[in-house]
Amino acid sequence: MEKLAITNLKITGIEIDKKYHCVKADTLDENVTIEWDAIGYTINLFEKGKAIRIRKKEANLLFEKMSRFCRENFNISMSLYYAGKTEEDIGSCTLISGPDDKKEYAIEKAWFGQGWVFKSFKNYIEKPDAPCYVAELTDEIFTANDILKLCRNQKSFADQLFGELDWQHPASELDELVASEEWYVCENCGKLVDYMCGEGDLVCPFCGTEVEE
């Protein structure tokens, strides 16, 4: 397939394939499908069921197309879209108080990544006011809206932060992302900037202030 055809591919829908751990995308060309491997984080292109060799740059372009489709249609990153459809809750966080009482929860943590936590991808995606995360060293409960607020109401940053959490307190992990220069806090407007150690945004997309190294 020519590069121009890859550039012009338009995604019309996506679905989860749990058996093969991937996200499949249909395109306007009914003979062409795209797959994102959620285990190996690779992009594969198929025409009439046959794999097509593509360059890294073209794979990155297709990944961007799929990511944009998820963001525009589901307001979520592709990796979290996949996790929300396939991952069971890690641990549990059960409401034990009555409807007229102050909400109290029974928290049971389970091992995940680097520590003992409660984490619910489904609640993060589908129930923004329901508990979705409790860090290892605290019983403080976070909802998706709490994490969004922590990230200055910037959804893409909230998604990335939630995806990173596997024992850390969300505020501490945010501070670490800033300290490592993955993110930058604009000194003018206070918004987060995807700095990526100098490989990302060098100007705040909100107010135009240059990132100070």
Phi, psi and chi 1 to 4 in degrees:
 res  aa     phi    psi   chi1   chi2   chi3   chi4
   1 MET       -  135.9  178.3  173.6  -71.0      -
   2 GLU   -72.5  155.1  -63.3  177.9   -3.1      -
   3 LYS   -59.7  -38.8 -179.5  178.4  179.6 -179.4
   4 LEU   -60.4  -40.5  179.8   61.2      -      -
   5 ALA   -64.5  -39.8      -      -      -      -
   6 ILE   -64.1  -43.3  -69.6  176.5      -      -
   7 THR   -60.0  -36.4  -57.2      -      -      -
   8 ASN   -91.0   -0.9  -68.6  -22.2      -      -
   9 LEU   -60.4  132.2  -80.7  176.6      -      -
  10 LYS  -116.1  124.7 -177.8  176.2  176.8   59.1
  11 ILE   -80.0  134.6  -66.4  174.0      -      -
  12 THR  -111.5  -15.0   56.6      -      -      -
  13 GLY  -179.5  157.8      -      -      -      -
  14 ILE  -134.0  157.0   62.8  173.0      -      -
  15 GLU  -148.5  157.1   61.5  178.9   -9.3      -
  16 ILE   -93.2  133.1  -58.1  -65.0      -      -
  17 ASP  -111.8   95.9 -171.8  -30.9      -      -
  18 LYS   -65.8  -35.0  -68.6 -175.4  178.8 -179.7
  19 LYS   -60.7  -41.9 -179.4  178.2  179.9  180.0
  20 TYR  -105.6   11.6  -66.5  103.2      -      -
  21 HIS    52.8   53.0  -52.2  -72.0      -      -
  22 CYS  -146.8  164.8   67.2      -      -      -
  23 VAL  -108.1  124.8  179.5      -      -      -
  24 LYS  -104.1  139.6  -68.2 -176.0  175.9 -178.6
  25 ALA  -121.7  129.2      -      -      -      -
  26 ASP   -87.6  154.6  -65.1  -37.6      -      -
  27 THR  -127.8  171.3   69.3      -      -      -
  28 LEU   -59.7  -30.8  -82.6  178.2      -      -
  29 ASP   -81.9  105.7 -174.5  -24.4      -      -
  30 GLU   -61.1  -14.2   62.1 -178.4   16.4      -
  31 ASN   -88.5  -10.0  -66.5  -41.7      -      -
  32 VAL  -115.4  129.2  176.9      -      -      -
  33 THR  -129.5  156.1   56.7      -      -      -
  34 ILE  -121.8  142.1  -49.4  165.8      -      -
  35 GLU  -129.1  135.2  -70.4 -175.3    4.0      -
  36 TRP  -108.4  118.3  175.4   68.4      -      -
  37 ASP   -79.6  112.4 -176.6  -20.4      -      -
  38 ALA   -75.6  -10.6      -      -      -      -
  39 ILE   -93.0  -50.8  -56.4  -61.5      -      -
  40 GLY   -92.5   -4.7      -      -      -      -
  41 TYR    54.3   44.7  -63.4   99.2      -      -
  42 THR  -119.1  156.7   55.7      -      -      -
  43 ILE  -107.9  133.8  -74.6  -75.2      -      -
  44 ASN  -125.8  142.5  -60.2  -63.6      -      -
  45 LEU  -117.9  135.3 -176.0   65.4      -      -
  46 PHE  -128.6  138.6  -62.3   88.4      -      -
  47 GLU  -124.6  118.2 -175.2  173.2   23.3      -
  48 LYS    54.5   38.2  -64.8 -178.6  179.0  179.7
  49 GLY    82.0   -3.6      -      -      -      -
  50 LYS  -101.5  131.1 -177.9  179.4  179.1 -179.7
  51 ALA   -66.2  140.2      -      -      -      -
  52 ILE  -115.6  131.7  -59.7  170.5      -      -
  53 ARG   -71.7  132.3  -69.5 -172.7   62.5 -175.5
  54 ILE  -133.6  154.2   53.9  176.1      -      -
  55 ARG   -78.6  163.6  -59.7 -177.9 -179.5   89.3
  56 LYS   -59.0  -40.8 -177.9  178.2 -180.0  179.7
  57 LYS   -62.5  -39.9 -175.7  176.5 -178.5 -180.0
  58 GLU   -70.1  -37.6  -65.8  166.9  -23.5      -
  59 ALA   -62.7  -41.7      -      -      -      -
  60 ASN   -62.9  -38.0  -69.8  -20.8      -      -
  61 LEU   -64.8  -43.0  174.4   61.0      -      -
  62 LEU   -66.9  -38.0  -66.4  174.8      -      -
  63 PHE   -61.6  -42.4  177.9   79.6      -      -
  64 GLU   -62.8  -38.6  -70.2  173.7    7.1      -
  65 LYS   -63.6  -45.1  -74.8  176.8  178.1  -73.7
  66 MET   -66.7  -41.0  -68.5 -176.4   70.1      -
  67 SER   -63.3  -42.2  -62.8      -      -      -
  68 ARG   -64.2  -39.0 -169.4 -179.8  -52.2  115.4
  69 PHE   -62.1  -44.4 -175.4   90.5      -      -
  70 CYS   -62.9  -43.6  -78.5      -      -      -
  71 ARG   -65.4  -43.4 -178.9   66.5   62.9 -171.9
  72 GLU   -74.0  -31.6  -69.0  175.7   -9.3      -
  73 ASN   -99.3  -27.7  -70.9  -87.1      -      -
  74 PHE  -123.6   -3.1  -51.9  112.2      -      -
  75 ASN    54.5   44.3 -164.9   29.5      -      -
  76 ILE  -152.6  154.0 -160.6   75.2      -      -
  77 SER   -70.6  157.8   68.7      -      -      -
  78 MET   -65.3  -38.8 -173.5  161.2   59.9      -
  79 SER   -65.2  -39.1   58.8      -      -      -
  80 LEU   -73.9  -31.7  -76.0 -176.3      -      -
  81 TYR   -60.2  -45.3  175.2   79.5      -      -
  82 TYR   -64.2  -48.1  175.3   83.5      -      -
  83 ALA   -62.1  -39.0      -      -      -      -
  84 GLY   -64.9  -26.0      -      -      -      -
  85 LYS   -91.5  -16.3  -60.8  -67.8 -174.4 -179.6
  86 THR  -122.6  -26.6   60.5      -      -      -
  87 GLU   -88.4  133.6  -65.0  -75.4   -7.3      -
  88 GLU   -78.5  158.7  -61.1  -69.1  -24.8      -
  89 ASP   -59.7  141.4  -73.5   -5.8      -      -
  90 ILE   -94.2  112.0  -64.9   95.9      -      -
  91 GLY    75.3 -161.2      -      -      -      -
  92 SER  -150.4  156.5   64.3      -      -      -
  93 CYS  -145.2   98.1 -172.2      -      -      -
  94 THR  -108.7  130.8  -52.7      -      -      -
  95 LEU   -69.2  126.8 -177.1   65.4      -      -
  96 ILE  -118.6   -7.7   57.8  175.2      -      -
  97 SER   -92.7  161.0   60.9      -      -      -
  98 GLY   -75.7  170.2      -      -      -      -
  99 PRO   -65.0  -23.8   22.2  -33.2      -      -
 100 ASP   -96.3   -3.8  -62.0  -34.3      -      -
 101 ASP   -96.3  165.9  -59.7  -33.5      -      -
 102 LYS   -64.0  133.5 -178.1  179.1  178.6 -179.5
 103 LYS   -62.0  128.1  -70.9 -176.2  177.0 -179.4
 104 GLU  -128.0  144.0  -66.1 -175.6    6.8      -
 105 TYR  -126.7  145.5  -67.0   86.4      -      -
 106 ALA   -94.0  116.4      -      -      -      -
 107 ILE  -104.9  128.4  -57.7  167.6      -      -
 108 GLU  -123.4  120.2  -69.3 -171.5   16.1      -
 109 LYS   -95.7  154.4  -61.7  178.0 -178.6  179.4
 110 ALA  -135.6  161.4      -      -      -      -
 111 TRP   -71.7  132.8 -177.9  -97.9      -      -
 112 PHE  -153.6  121.2  177.1   69.5      -      -
 113 GLY    68.6  -92.8      -      -      -      -
 114 GLN  -123.4    4.3  -58.8 -175.8   79.8      -
 115 GLY  -168.5 -173.9      -      -      -      -
 116 TRP   -97.1  117.6  -65.5   87.2      -      -
 117 VAL  -143.4  169.4  -57.6      -      -      -
 118 PHE  -109.2  131.8  162.8   71.7      -      -
 119 LYS  -148.7  129.0 -172.1  168.3 -174.8  175.9
 120 SER  -127.7  105.6  172.9      -      -      -
 121 PHE   -65.4  -37.7  -69.4   92.7      -      -
 122 LYS   -63.6  -45.5 -173.9  172.8 -177.1  178.8
 123 ASN   -64.1  -38.9  -77.4   -3.1      -      -
 124 TYR   -58.8  -40.8  178.7   84.4      -      -
 125 ILE   -84.0  -43.0  -65.5  170.0      -      -
 126 GLU  -102.0  -23.4  -60.9  179.5    1.3      -
 127 LYS  -133.3   81.3  -58.9  175.6 -178.5  178.4
 128 PRO   -62.7  -16.8   20.2  -32.2      -      -
 129 ASP  -102.7    3.6  -71.0  -42.8      -      -
 130 ALA   -94.7  152.7      -      -      -      -
 131 PRO   -56.6  132.1  -24.8   35.4      -      -
 132 CYS  -127.7  -12.9   68.2      -      -      -
 133 TYR  -158.5  137.4 -176.4   73.4      -      -
 134 VAL  -134.2  123.7 -179.9      -      -      -
 135 ALA   -73.0  170.1      -      -      -      -
 136 GLU   -65.9  -44.0 -178.6  174.7   54.5      -
 137 LEU   -97.4   15.8  -58.6  178.9      -      -
 138 THR  -152.5  162.1  177.7      -      -      -
 139 ASP  -107.4   15.6  -75.8  -20.4      -      -
 140 GLU   -67.8  127.8 -177.2  179.0    1.3      -
 141 ILE   -95.8  133.0  -65.0  170.6      -      -
 142 PHE  -115.9  138.6  -76.9   84.1      -      -
 143 THR  -103.4  171.4   68.0      -      -      -
 144 ALA   -60.5  -37.7      -      -      -      -
 145 ASN   -68.1  -32.3  -79.5  -25.3      -      -
 146 ASP   -63.5  -44.4  -68.2  -30.2      -      -
 147 ILE   -68.4  -37.7  -65.8  174.0      -      -
 148 LEU   -62.1  -43.9 -178.7   62.6      -      -
 149 LYS   -62.9  -41.5 -176.4  177.4  179.3 -180.0
 150 LEU   -59.4  -32.5 -172.8   63.9      -      -
 151 CYS   -95.9   30.0  -68.6      -      -      -
 152 ARG    59.3   31.7  -75.2   72.2  165.2  173.6
 153 ASN    61.4   30.0  -68.2  -44.8      -      -
 154 GLN  -104.3  103.7  -66.4  170.8 -100.3      -
 155 LYS   -61.0  -41.6 -174.1   63.8  164.4   58.2
 156 SER   -64.1  -35.8   61.2      -      -      -
 157 PHE   -71.3  -39.0  -72.7   89.5      -      -
 158 ALA   -61.4  -42.3      -      -      -      -
 159 ASP   -61.2  -44.2  -72.2   -7.6      -      -
 160 GLN   -65.4  -42.6 -176.3  178.4  -21.0      -
 161 LEU   -62.4  -46.8  179.5   61.6      -      -
 162 PHE   -60.8  -39.9 -179.0   74.1      -      -
 163 GLY   -63.2  -30.0      -      -      -      -
 164 GLU   -76.9  -23.9  -64.9  -81.7  -13.2      -
 165 LEU   -71.5  118.5  -61.8  172.5      -      -
 166 ASP  -140.3    9.3   57.9    7.6      -      -
 167 TRP  -175.8  -21.3   75.8  -86.6      -      -
 168 GLN   -75.7  157.2  -45.6   89.1  -33.9      -
 169 HIS   -75.1  135.6 -171.4  -77.5      -      -
 170 PRO   -54.8  -41.0  -29.0   36.6      -      -
 171 ALA   -66.2  -38.1      -      -      -      -
 172 SER   -67.8  -39.3  -61.7      -      -      -
 173 GLU   -67.3  -38.2 -179.0   62.6   13.2      -
 174 LEU   -61.2  -44.8 -170.2  153.1      -      -
 175 ASP   -60.4  -37.0  -70.5  -17.9      -      -
 176 GLU   -67.7  -39.7  176.9   61.0   27.6      -
 177 LEU   -64.4  -34.4  -73.0  165.2      -      -
 178 VAL   -73.8  -44.2  172.5      -      -      -
 179 ALA   -62.8  -33.9      -      -      -      -
 180 SER   -83.7   -0.1   65.1      -      -      -
 181 GLU    67.5   19.7  -62.2 -172.5  -16.2      -
 182 GLU   -68.8  -42.9  -74.0  -67.7  -37.4      -
 183 TRP  -116.7  160.7  -66.1   -3.4      -      -
 184 TYR  -136.9  138.8  175.4   83.0      -      -
 185 VAL   -96.7  116.6  179.8      -      -      -
 186 CYS   -59.9  126.8  177.7      -      -      -
 187 GLU   -73.5  -14.3  -64.6 -175.9   -1.3      -
 188 ASN   -92.2  -52.3 -177.9   52.3      -      -
 189 CYS  -109.0  -10.4   69.1      -      -      -
 190 GLY    83.1   -0.4      -      -      -      -
 191 LYS   -75.2  157.6  -70.5  -71.0 -170.3  178.5
 192 LEU   -82.1  141.6  -64.0  169.8      -      -
 193 VAL  -122.1  134.0  178.9      -      -      -
 194 ASP   -80.6   78.7 -165.7   16.0      -      -
 195 TYR   -75.1  -38.9 -176.4   58.1      -      -
 196 MET    52.8   48.3  -65.0  175.3   60.0      -
 197 CYS    55.6   34.7  -59.1      -      -      -
 198 GLY    92.8   -3.3      -      -      -      -
 199 GLU   -97.9   -4.7  -62.3  -64.3  -36.8      -
 200 GLY  -108.3 -135.3      -      -      -      -
 201 ASP   -71.8  129.2  -66.6  -28.4      -      -
 202 LEU  -104.2   -3.8  -57.7 -179.1      -      -
 203 VAL  -133.5  137.4  174.6      -      -      -
 204 CYS   -61.9  123.3  174.6      -      -      -
 205 PRO   -70.8   -8.8   24.6  -33.2      -      -
 206 PHE   -95.4  -43.3  -67.7   91.2      -      -
 207 CYS  -121.4   -7.3   68.5      -      -      -
 208 GLY    84.7    4.1      -      -      -      -
 209 THR   -72.1  134.2  -59.3      -      -      -
 210 GLU   -71.3  144.0  -68.7 -174.1    3.4      -
 211 VAL   -71.3  129.0  173.7      -      -      -
 212 GLU   -92.3  122.7  -66.0 -173.5    6.9      -
 213 GLU   -76.9      -  -62.7 -177.2    9.1      -
